Amino acid sequence: MSELNRSSGPVAIMCFSDGSGGMEQDALKLARRLCDDSKIVLVCKQGSFLHELAQKYAGCFRCEAISFSSRLFSVAMLVKVRRLIRKHIVKNVIFFGASELKTLHFAFLGFGLNVIVRHGTTKSKPKTDWLHRHVYSNVNYHVALSRHLLNNAKDIVPRTKGVSWKIIYPSLEFLGQKTDVTKEAPFDGLMLTHVGRQARGKGQVDAVLACKALAEAGVNFRLELLGGVEDEDYHAEIKQAVDRSGLADRVMIRGHISNVSDALAKSDIFLFPSYGEGMANAFIEALSFGLPCIAYDNTVFPEFIEMGFHITLADDRDLEDLSRKLLASTQALGQEKEASKGNILLASKYFSCENERERWRSILV
């Protein structure tokens, strides 16, 4: 697409995390979503997971990686970001993160940028002191992935003059491509899946312990835990839970896999007792496959029901209720699968690439 036909000025998507979770992948996905309409430069940390991942899409957008030593305040980051803004004639900045904004505030001064802060995780510590009010004073938009996250952001960050608040649901590329879930695995029992990083709060231990109710009821099942290890201590805790539950032959800790959609296509139930999510990509992927989904009643999950999705919620962090709800869902699996079919169409409506792209276009200049 020629420069004359682009719908906005150049956009810098900035994410300086060195993690390997949803935020980093979302930054990459957004760069890919917007590169057909605008000149995109993805700015990340030198040598990070995001930097390595971005190399695969070099033809779609430009990637600029910088090195720095401190997230609280970095002169090196300040100088390098200002240089990149001039180099790429940046008009819009979409920032993924929090800590680095103290530095970026000064890096943005004098450029008249359209600054957008994207919120994808639930935060607990208010940032309403004088320093943060100053740091957030040049932000034009706060964009959240859900109503829960939007309300959380309003409670946490300063409500500076002239700022706008938006909800933009994330999208998934394969939404609408699969309209039925078929079991292709050689295992002929009930297949349950959990997808998420092995980190505290993601719910793997609760998922394992809830499955004891299935074993006691004589259900032939297998639980697969998919997701890379982020916390070694918690990884050990998961393994201990598996061993102590007597389910070592039924629970598979598979770690990170590259094609989650194949695993979901072979699943019967998506079991996701997270202690709190902003908007879990794995959960909306499972919804888009029409899988019966079970979660705790916290953060974003009640919002899915209000949106019209059929899901099962257990009382928050109540393992006994989770066990009961899981057993009841397996005993009524046919009805649960039938009721969950409507989630496929709803997911294609709320989480389509075009919907996400159009909402982002509307706030770029």
Contacts in CASP RR format, 6 or more apart in sequence:
PFRMAT RR
TARGET T0000
AUTHOR 0000-0000-0000
METHOD contacts of the structure
MODEL  1
MSELNRSSGPVAIMCFSDGSGGMEQDALKLARRLCDDSKIVLVCKQGSFL
HELAQKYAGCFRCEAISFSSRLFSVAMLVKVRRLIRKHIVKNVIFFGASE
LKTLHFAFLGFGLNVIVRHGTTKSKPKTDWLHRHVYSNVNYHVALSRHLL
NNAKDIVPRTKGVSWKIIYPSLEFLGQKTDVTKEAPFDGLMLTHVGRQAR
GKGQVDAVLACKALAEAGVNFRLELLGGVEDEDYHAEIKQAVDRSGLADR
VMIRGHISNVSDALAKSDIFLFPSYGEGMANAFIEALSFGLPCIAYDNTV
FPEFIEMGFHITLADDRDLEDLSRKLLASTQALGQEKEASKGNILLASKY
FSCENERERWRSILV
1 36 0 8 1.000
1 37 0 8 1.000
3 39 0 8 1.000
6 37 0 8 1.000
6 38 0 8 1.000
6 39 0 8 1.000
7 37 0 8 1.000
7 38 0 8 1.000
7 361 0 8 1.000
7 364 0 8 1.000
8 37 0 8 1.000
8 38 0 8 1.000
8 91 0 8 1.000
8 92 0 8 1.000
8 361 0 8 1.000
8 364 0 8 1.000
8 365 0 8 1.000
9 38 0 8 1.000
9 39 0 8 1.000
9 91 0 8 1.000
9 92 0 8 1.000
9 364 0 8 1.000
9 365 0 8 1.000
10 38 0 8 1.000
10 39 0 8 1.000
10 40 0 8 1.000
10 41 0 8 1.000
10 88 0 8 1.000
10 89 0 8 1.000
10 90 0 8 1.000
10 91 0 8 1.000
10 92 0 8 1.000
11 34 0 8 1.000
11 38 0 8 1.000
11 39 0 8 1.000
11 40 0 8 1.000
11 41 0 8 1.000
11 90 0 8 1.000
11 91 0 8 1.000
11 92 0 8 1.000
11 93 0 8 1.000
11 94 0 8 1.000
11 364 0 8 1.000
12 40 0 8 1.000
12 41 0 8 1.000
12 42 0 8 1.000
12 43 0 8 1.000
12 84 0 8 1.000
12 85 0 8 1.000
12 88 0 8 1.000
12 90 0 8 1.000
12 92 0 8 1.000
12 93 0 8 1.000
12 94 0 8 1.000
13 27 0 8 1.000
13 30 0 8 1.000
13 31 0 8 1.000
13 34 0 8 1.000
13 40 0 8 1.000
13 41 0 8 1.000
13 42 0 8 1.000
13 43 0 8 1.000
13 93 0 8 1.000
13 94 0 8 1.000
13 96 0 8 1.000
14 43 0 8 1.000
14 44 0 8 1.000
14 81 0 8 1.000
14 93 0 8 1.000
14 94 0 8 1.000
14 95 0 8 1.000
14 96 0 8 1.000
14 100 0 8 1.000
14 104 0 8 1.000
15 23 0 8 1.000
15 24 0 8 1.000
15 27 0 8 1.000
15 42 0 8 1.000
15 43 0 8 1.000
15 44 0 8 1.000
15 50 0 8 1.000
15 95 0 8 1.000
15 96 0 8 1.000
15 97 0 8 1.000
16 43 0 8 1.000
16 44 0 8 1.000
16 45 0 8 1.000
16 48 0 8 1.000
16 68 0 8 1.000
16 71 0 8 1.000
16 77 0 8 1.000
16 97 0 8 1.000
16 100 0 8 1.000
17 23 0 8 1.000
17 24 0 8 1.000
17 45 0 8 1.000
17 48 0 8 1.000
17 50 0 8 1.000
17 96 0 8 1.000
17 97 0 8 1.000
18 45 0 8 1.000
18 47 0 8 1.000
18 48 0 8 1.000
18 49 0 8 1.000
19 48 0 8 1.000
19 49 0 8 1.000
19 50 0 8 1.000
20 49 0 8 1.000
20 197 0 8 1.000
20 228 0 8 1.000
20 230 0 8 1.000
21 49 0 8 1.000
21 197 0 8 1.000
21 230 0 8 1.000
22 281 0 8 1.000
23 96 0 8 1.000
23 97 0 8 1.000
23 120 0 8 1.000
23 121 0 8 1.000
24 48 0 8 1.000
24 49 0 8 1.000
24 50 0 8 1.000
24 53 0 8 1.000
24 96 0 8 1.000
25 53 0 8 1.000
25 281 0 8 1.000
26 96 0 8 1.000
26 118 0 8 1.000
26 120 0 8 1.000
26 170 0 8 1.000
26 281 0 8 1.000
27 42 0 8 1.000
27 44 0 8 1.000
27 50 0 8 1.000
27 96 0 8 1.000
28 42 0 8 1.000
28 50 0 8 1.000
28 53 0 8 1.000
28 54 0 8 1.000
28 57 0 8 1.000
29 170 0 8 1.000
29 171 0 8 1.000
30 94 0 8 1.000
30 360 0 8 1.000
31 40 0 8 1.000
31 42 0 8 1.000
31 54 0 8 1.000
31 57 0 8 1.000
31 60 0 8 1.000
31 61 0 8 1.000
32 57 0 8 1.000
32 60 0 8 1.000
32 61 0 8 1.000
33 171 0 8 1.000
33 353 0 8 1.000
33 356 0 8 1.000
33 357 0 8 1.000
33 360 0 8 1.000
34 40 0 8 1.000
34 357 0 8 1.000
34 360 0 8 1.000
34 361 0 8 1.000
34 364 0 8 1.000
35 60 0 8 1.000
35 61 0 8 1.000
37 357 0 8 1.000
37 361 0 8 1.000
38 92 0 8 1.000
38 364 0 8 1.000
39 62 0 8 1.000
39 88 0 8 1.000
40 60 0 8 1.000
40 61 0 8 1.000
40 62 0 8 1.000
41 61 0 8 1.000
41 62 0 8 1.000
41 63 0 8 1.000
41 64 0 8 1.000
41 84 0 8 1.000
41 88 0 8 1.000
41 90 0 8 1.000
42 50 0 8 1.000
42 54 0 8 1.000
42 61 0 8 1.000
42 62 0 8 1.000
42 63 0 8 1.000
42 64 0 8 1.000
43 64 0 8 1.000
43 65 0 8 1.000
43 66 0 8 1.000
43 81 0 8 1.000
43 84 0 8 1.000
44 50 0 8 1.000
44 51 0 8 1.000
44 54 0 8 1.000
44 63 0 8 1.000
44 64 0 8 1.000
44 65 0 8 1.000
44 66 0 8 1.000
45 51 0 8 1.000
45 65 0 8 1.000
45 66 0 8 1.000
45 67 0 8 1.000
45 68 0 8 1.000
46 65 0 8 1.000
46 66 0 8 1.000
46 67 0 8 1.000
47 65 0 8 1.000
48 65 0 8 1.000
51 63 0 8 1.000
51 65 0 8 1.000
54 61 0 8 1.000
54 63 0 8 1.000
55 63 0 8 1.000
62 88 0 8 1.000
64 84 0 8 1.000
64 88 0 8 1.000
66 76 0 8 1.000
66 77 0 8 1.000
66 80 0 8 1.000
66 81 0 8 1.000
66 84 0 8 1.000
67 76 0 8 1.000
68 74 0 8 1.000
68 76 0 8 1.000
68 77 0 8 1.000
68 80 0 8 1.000
69 76 0 8 1.000
71 99 0 8 1.000
71 100 0 8 1.000
72 99 0 8 1.000
72 102 0 8 1.000
73 102 0 8 1.000
73 103 0 8 1.000
74 100 0 8 1.000
74 103 0 8 1.000
77 100 0 8 1.000
77 103 0 8 1.000
77 104 0 8 1.000
77 107 0 8 1.000
78 103 0 8 1.000
78 104 0 8 1.000
78 106 0 8 1.000
78 107 0 8 1.000
81 103 0 8 1.000
81 104 0 8 1.000
81 107 0 8 1.000
81 108 0 8 1.000
82 107 0 8 1.000
84 90 0 8 1.000
85 107 0 8 1.000
85 108 0 8 1.000
85 111 0 8 1.000
85 113 0 8 1.000
90 111 0 8 1.000
90 113 0 8 1.000
91 113 0 8 1.000
91 114 0 8 1.000
91 364 0 8 1.000
91 365 0 8 1.000
92 113 0 8 1.000
92 114 0 8 1.000
92 116 0 8 1.000
92 364 0 8 1.000
92 365 0 8 1.000
93 104 0 8 1.000
93 108 0 8 1.000
93 113 0 8 1.000
93 114 0 8 1.000
93 115 0 8 1.000
93 116 0 8 1.000
94 116 0 8 1.000
94 118 0 8 1.000
94 143 0 8 1.000
94 360 0 8 1.000
95 101 0 8 1.000
95 104 0 8 1.000
95 115 0 8 1.000
95 116 0 8 1.000
95 117 0 8 1.000
95 118 0 8 1.000
96 118 0 8 1.000
97 117 0 8 1.000
97 118 0 8 1.000
98 123 0 8 1.000
98 127 0 8 1.000
101 117 0 8 1.000
101 135 0 8 1.000
101 136 0 8 1.000
102 131 0 8 1.000
102 135 0 8 1.000
105 134 0 8 1.000
105 135 0 8 1.000
105 136 0 8 1.000
105 137 0 8 1.000
105 138 0 8 1.000
108 115 0 8 1.000
108 138 0 8 1.000
109 138 0 8 1.000
113 138 0 8 1.000
114 140 0 8 1.000
114 141 0 8 1.000
114 363 0 8 1.000
114 364 0 8 1.000
114 365 0 8 1.000
115 138 0 8 1.000
115 139 0 8 1.000
115 140 0 8 1.000
115 141 0 8 1.000
116 139 0 8 1.000
116 140 0 8 1.000
116 141 0 8 1.000
116 142 0 8 1.000
116 143 0 8 1.000
116 363 0 8 1.000
117 136 0 8 1.000
117 139 0 8 1.000
117 141 0 8 1.000
117 142 0 8 1.000
117 143 0 8 1.000
117 157 0 8 1.000
118 143 0 8 1.000
118 144 0 8 1.000
118 145 0 8 1.000
119 142 0 8 1.000
119 143 0 8 1.000
119 144 0 8 1.000
119 145 0 8 1.000
119 149 0 8 1.000
119 150 0 8 1.000
119 152 0 8 1.000
119 153 0 8 1.000
120 144 0 8 1.000
120 145 0 8 1.000
120 149 0 8 1.000
120 278 0 8 1.000
120 279 0 8 1.000
121 149 0 8 1.000
121 278 0 8 1.000
122 148 0 8 1.000
122 149 0 8 1.000
122 152 0 8 1.000
122 276 0 8 1.000
122 277 0 8 1.000
122 278 0 8 1.000
122 299 0 8 1.000
123 152 0 8 1.000
123 153 0 8 1.000
123 156 0 8 1.000
124 156 0 8 1.000
125 156 0 8 1.000
126 155 0 8 1.000
126 156 0 8 1.000
127 136 0 8 1.000
127 156 0 8 1.000
127 157 0 8 1.000
127 158 0 8 1.000
128 156 0 8 1.000
128 157 0 8 1.000
128 158 0 8 1.000
132 157 0 8 1.000
132 158 0 8 1.000
133 158 0 8 1.000
133 160 0 8 1.000
136 157 0 8 1.000
136 158 0 8 1.000
136 160 0 8 1.000
136 163 0 8 1.000
137 158 0 8 1.000
137 160 0 8 1.000
137 161 0 8 1.000
139 160 0 8 1.000
139 163 0 8 1.000
140 162 0 8 1.000
140 163 0 8 1.000
140 164 0 8 1.000
140 363 0 8 1.000
141 163 0 8 1.000
141 164 0 8 1.000
141 165 0 8 1.000
141 166 0 8 1.000
141 363 0 8 1.000
142 150 0 8 1.000
142 153 0 8 1.000
142 154 0 8 1.000
142 157 0 8 1.000
142 163 0 8 1.000
142 164 0 8 1.000
142 165 0 8 1.000
142 166 0 8 1.000
143 166 0 8 1.000
143 167 0 8 1.000
143 168 0 8 1.000
143 363 0 8 1.000
144 150 0 8 1.000
144 152 0 8 1.000
144 153 0 8 1.000
144 165 0 8 1.000
144 166 0 8 1.000
144 167 0 8 1.000
144 168 0 8 1.000
145 167 0 8 1.000
145 168 0 8 1.000
145 169 0 8 1.000
145 170 0 8 1.000
145 278 0 8 1.000
145 279 0 8 1.000
146 167 0 8 1.000
146 169 0 8 1.000
146 278 0 8 1.000
146 279 0 8 1.000
146 300 0 8 1.000
146 303 0 8 1.000
147 167 0 8 1.000
147 303 0 8 1.000
148 278 0 8 1.000
148 299 0 8 1.000
148 300 0 8 1.000
148 303 0 8 1.000
149 278 0 8 1.000
149 279 0 8 1.000
149 300 0 8 1.000
150 165 0 8 1.000
150 166 0 8 1.000
150 167 0 8 1.000
153 165 0 8 1.000
154 165 0 8 1.000
164 363 0 8 1.000
166 359 0 8 1.000
166 363 0 8 1.000
168 356 0 8 1.000
168 359 0 8 1.000
168 360 0 8 1.000
169 279 0 8 1.000
169 350 0 8 1.000
169 351 0 8 1.000
169 355 0 8 1.000
169 356 0 8 1.000
170 279 0 8 1.000
170 281 0 8 1.000
170 284 0 8 1.000
170 351 0 8 1.000
170 356 0 8 1.000
171 351 0 8 1.000
171 352 0 8 1.000
171 353 0 8 1.000
171 355 0 8 1.000
171 356 0 8 1.000
171 357 0 8 1.000
172 281 0 8 1.000
172 284 0 8 1.000
172 285 0 8 1.000
172 288 0 8 1.000
172 347 0 8 1.000
172 351 0 8 1.000
172 353 0 8 1.000
173 353 0 8 1.000
174 261 0 8 1.000
174 285 0 8 1.000
174 288 0 8 1.000
175 288 0 8 1.000
175 347 0 8 1.000
175 348 0 8 1.000
175 351 0 8 1.000
175 352 0 8 1.000
175 353 0 8 1.000
176 288 0 8 1.000
176 344 0 8 1.000
176 347 0 8 1.000
176 348 0 8 1.000
178 261 0 8 1.000
178 265 0 8 1.000
178 288 0 8 1.000
178 289 0 8 1.000
178 344 0 8 1.000
179 344 0 8 1.000
181 264 0 8 1.000
181 265 0 8 1.000
181 267 0 8 1.000
181 268 0 8 1.000
181 289 0 8 1.000
181 290 0 8 1.000
181 291 0 8 1.000
181 337 0 8 1.000
182 265 0 8 1.000
183 191 0 8 1.000
183 266 0 8 1.000
183 267 0 8 1.000
183 268 0 8 1.000
184 265 0 8 1.000
184 266 0 8 1.000
185 191 0 8 1.000
185 266 0 8 1.000
187 222 0 8 1.000
188 220 0 8 1.000
189 220 0 8 1.000
189 221 0 8 1.000
189 222 0 8 1.000
190 214 0 8 1.000
190 219 0 8 1.000
190 220 0 8 1.000
190 221 0 8 1.000
190 222 0 8 1.000
190 268 0 8 1.000
190 269 0 8 1.000
190 330 0 8 1.000
190 333 0 8 1.000
191 221 0 8 1.000
191 222 0 8 1.000
191 224 0 8 1.000
191 266 0 8 1.000
191 267 0 8 1.000
191 268 0 8 1.000
191 269 0 8 1.000
192 207 0 8 1.000
192 211 0 8 1.000
192 221 0 8 1.000
192 222 0 8 1.000
192 223 0 8 1.000
192 224 0 8 1.000
192 267 0 8 1.000
192 268 0 8 1.000
192 269 0 8 1.000
192 270 0 8 1.000
192 271 0 8 1.000
193 223 0 8 1.000
193 224 0 8 1.000
193 226 0 8 1.000
193 263 0 8 1.000
193 264 0 8 1.000
193 267 0 8 1.000
193 269 0 8 1.000
193 270 0 8 1.000
193 271 0 8 1.000
193 286 0 8 1.000
193 291 0 8 1.000
194 203 0 8 1.000
194 204 0 8 1.000
194 207 0 8 1.000
194 223 0 8 1.000
194 224 0 8 1.000
194 225 0 8 1.000
194 226 0 8 1.000
194 270 0 8 1.000
194 271 0 8 1.000
194 272 0 8 1.000
195 226 0 8 1.000
195 227 0 8 1.000
195 260 0 8 1.000
195 263 0 8 1.000
195 264 0 8 1.000
195 270 0 8 1.000
195 272 0 8 1.000
195 282 0 8 1.000
195 285 0 8 1.000
195 286 0 8 1.000
196 202 0 8 1.000
196 204 0 8 1.000
196 226 0 8 1.000
196 227 0 8 1.000
196 228 0 8 1.000
196 280 0 8 1.000
196 282 0 8 1.000
197 227 0 8 1.000
197 228 0 8 1.000
197 229 0 8 1.000
197 230 0 8 1.000
198 204 0 8 1.000
198 225 0 8 1.000
198 227 0 8 1.000
198 228 0 8 1.000
198 229 0 8 1.000
198 230 0 8 1.000
198 231 0 8 1.000
198 234 0 8 1.000
198 235 0 8 1.000
198 238 0 8 1.000
198 255 0 8 1.000
199 230 0 8 1.000
199 231 0 8 1.000
199 234 0 8 1.000
200 231 0 8 1.000
200 234 0 8 1.000
201 274 0 8 1.000
201 275 0 8 1.000
201 276 0 8 1.000
202 274 0 8 1.000
202 275 0 8 1.000
203 272 0 8 1.000
203 273 0 8 1.000
203 274 0 8 1.000
203 275 0 8 1.000
204 225 0 8 1.000
204 234 0 8 1.000
204 238 0 8 1.000
204 241 0 8 1.000
205 237 0 8 1.000
205 238 0 8 1.000
205 241 0 8 1.000
206 273 0 8 1.000
206 317 0 8 1.000
206 319 0 8 1.000
206 322 0 8 1.000
207 223 0 8 1.000
207 225 0 8 1.000
207 271 0 8 1.000
207 272 0 8 1.000
207 273 0 8 1.000
208 223 0 8 1.000
208 225 0 8 1.000
208 238 0 8 1.000
208 241 0 8 1.000
208 242 0 8 1.000
208 245 0 8 1.000
208 247 0 8 1.000
208 251 0 8 1.000
209 241 0 8 1.000
209 245 0 8 1.000
209 319 0 8 1.000
209 323 0 8 1.000
210 271 0 8 1.000
210 273 0 8 1.000
210 319 0 8 1.000
210 322 0 8 1.000
210 323 0 8 1.000
210 326 0 8 1.000
211 221 0 8 1.000
211 223 0 8 1.000
211 245 0 8 1.000
211 247 0 8 1.000
211 250 0 8 1.000
211 251 0 8 1.000
211 271 0 8 1.000
211 326 0 8 1.000
212 245 0 8 1.000
212 247 0 8 1.000
212 323 0 8 1.000
213 323 0 8 1.000
213 324 0 8 1.000
213 326 0 8 1.000
213 327 0 8 1.000
214 221 0 8 1.000
214 326 0 8 1.000
214 327 0 8 1.000
214 330 0 8 1.000
215 221 0 8 1.000
215 246 0 8 1.000
215 247 0 8 1.000
215 250 0 8 1.000
217 327 0 8 1.000
219 327 0 8 1.000
219 330 0 8 1.000
221 250 0 8 1.000
221 330 0 8 1.000
222 250 0 8 1.000
222 251 0 8 1.000
222 252 0 8 1.000
223 247 0 8 1.000
223 250 0 8 1.000
223 251 0 8 1.000
223 252 0 8 1.000
223 271 0 8 1.000
224 251 0 8 1.000
224 252 0 8 1.000
224 254 0 8 1.000
224 263 0 8 1.000
224 267 0 8 1.000
225 238 0 8 1.000
225 251 0 8 1.000
225 252 0 8 1.000
225 253 0 8 1.000
225 254 0 8 1.000
225 255 0 8 1.000
226 254 0 8 1.000
226 255 0 8 1.000
226 256 0 8 1.000
226 257 0 8 1.000
226 260 0 8 1.000
226 263 0 8 1.000
227 254 0 8 1.000
227 255 0 8 1.000
227 256 0 8 1.000
227 257 0 8 1.000
228 255 0 8 1.000
228 256 0 8 1.000
229 235 0 8 1.000
229 255 0 8 1.000
238 253 0 8 1.000
239 253 0 8 1.000
242 248 0 8 1.000
242 251 0 8 1.000
242 253 0 8 1.000
245 251 0 8 1.000
257 263 0 8 1.000
260 282 0 8 1.000
260 285 0 8 1.000
261 285 0 8 1.000
261 289 0 8 1.000
264 270 0 8 1.000
264 285 0 8 1.000
264 286 0 8 1.000
264 289 0 8 1.000
264 291 0 8 1.000
265 289 0 8 1.000
267 286 0 8 1.000
267 289 0 8 1.000
267 291 0 8 1.000
268 291 0 8 1.000
268 292 0 8 1.000
268 333 0 8 1.000
268 337 0 8 1.000
269 291 0 8 1.000
269 292 0 8 1.000
269 293 0 8 1.000
269 294 0 8 1.000
269 326 0 8 1.000
269 329 0 8 1.000
269 330 0 8 1.000
269 333 0 8 1.000
269 336 0 8 1.000
270 282 0 8 1.000
270 283 0 8 1.000
270 286 0 8 1.000
270 291 0 8 1.000
270 292 0 8 1.000
270 293 0 8 1.000
270 294 0 8 1.000
271 294 0 8 1.000
271 326 0 8 1.000
272 280 0 8 1.000
272 282 0 8 1.000
272 283 0 8 1.000
272 286 0 8 1.000
272 293 0 8 1.000
272 294 0 8 1.000
272 295 0 8 1.000
273 294 0 8 1.000
273 295 0 8 1.000
273 296 0 8 1.000
273 314 0 8 1.000
273 322 0 8 1.000
274 280 0 8 1.000
274 295 0 8 1.000
274 296 0 8 1.000
274 298 0 8 1.000
275 296 0 8 1.000
275 298 0 8 1.000
275 317 0 8 1.000
276 296 0 8 1.000
276 298 0 8 1.000
276 299 0 8 1.000
276 300 0 8 1.000
277 283 0 8 1.000
277 299 0 8 1.000
277 300 0 8 1.000
277 301 0 8 1.000
278 299 0 8 1.000
278 300 0 8 1.000
279 300 0 8 1.000
280 300 0 8 1.000
283 293 0 8 1.000
283 295 0 8 1.000
283 301 0 8 1.000
283 304 0 8 1.000
284 347 0 8 1.000
284 351 0 8 1.000
286 293 0 8 1.000
287 293 0 8 1.000
287 304 0 8 1.000
287 309 0 8 1.000
287 311 0 8 1.000
287 340 0 8 1.000
287 343 0 8 1.000
287 344 0 8 1.000
287 346 0 8 1.000
287 347 0 8 1.000
288 343 0 8 1.000
288 344 0 8 1.000
288 347 0 8 1.000
288 348 0 8 1.000
288 351 0 8 1.000
289 344 0 8 1.000
290 337 0 8 1.000
290 340 0 8 1.000
290 341 0 8 1.000
290 342 0 8 1.000
290 343 0 8 1.000
290 344 0 8 1.000
290 347 0 8 1.000
291 340 0 8 1.000
291 343 0 8 1.000
292 310 0 8 1.000
292 311 0 8 1.000
292 312 0 8 1.000
292 329 0 8 1.000
292 333 0 8 1.000
292 336 0 8 1.000
292 337 0 8 1.000
292 339 0 8 1.000
292 340 0 8 1.000
293 309 0 8 1.000
293 311 0 8 1.000
293 312 0 8 1.000
293 340 0 8 1.000
293 343 0 8 1.000
294 311 0 8 1.000
294 312 0 8 1.000
294 313 0 8 1.000
294 314 0 8 1.000
294 322 0 8 1.000
294 325 0 8 1.000
294 326 0 8 1.000
294 329 0 8 1.000
295 301 0 8 1.000
295 311 0 8 1.000
295 312 0 8 1.000
295 313 0 8 1.000
295 314 0 8 1.000
296 313 0 8 1.000
296 314 0 8 1.000
296 315 0 8 1.000
296 316 0 8 1.000
296 317 0 8 1.000
296 318 0 8 1.000
296 322 0 8 1.000
297 313 0 8 1.000
297 314 0 8 1.000
297 315 0 8 1.000
297 316 0 8 1.000
298 316 0 8 1.000
298 317 0 8 1.000
301 311 0 8 1.000
301 313 0 8 1.000
302 313 0 8 1.000
304 311 0 8 1.000
305 311 0 8 1.000
305 313 0 8 1.000
307 346 0 8 1.000
307 350 0 8 1.000
308 346 0 8 1.000
309 343 0 8 1.000
309 346 0 8 1.000
309 347 0 8 1.000
310 339 0 8 1.000
310 340 0 8 1.000
310 342 0 8 1.000
310 343 0 8 1.000
311 343 0 8 1.000
312 325 0 8 1.000
312 329 0 8 1.000
312 336 0 8 1.000
313 325 0 8 1.000
314 321 0 8 1.000
314 322 0 8 1.000
314 324 0 8 1.000
314 325 0 8 1.000
314 326 0 8 1.000
315 321 0 8 1.000
315 322 0 8 1.000
329 336 0 8 1.000
349 355 0 8 1.000
END
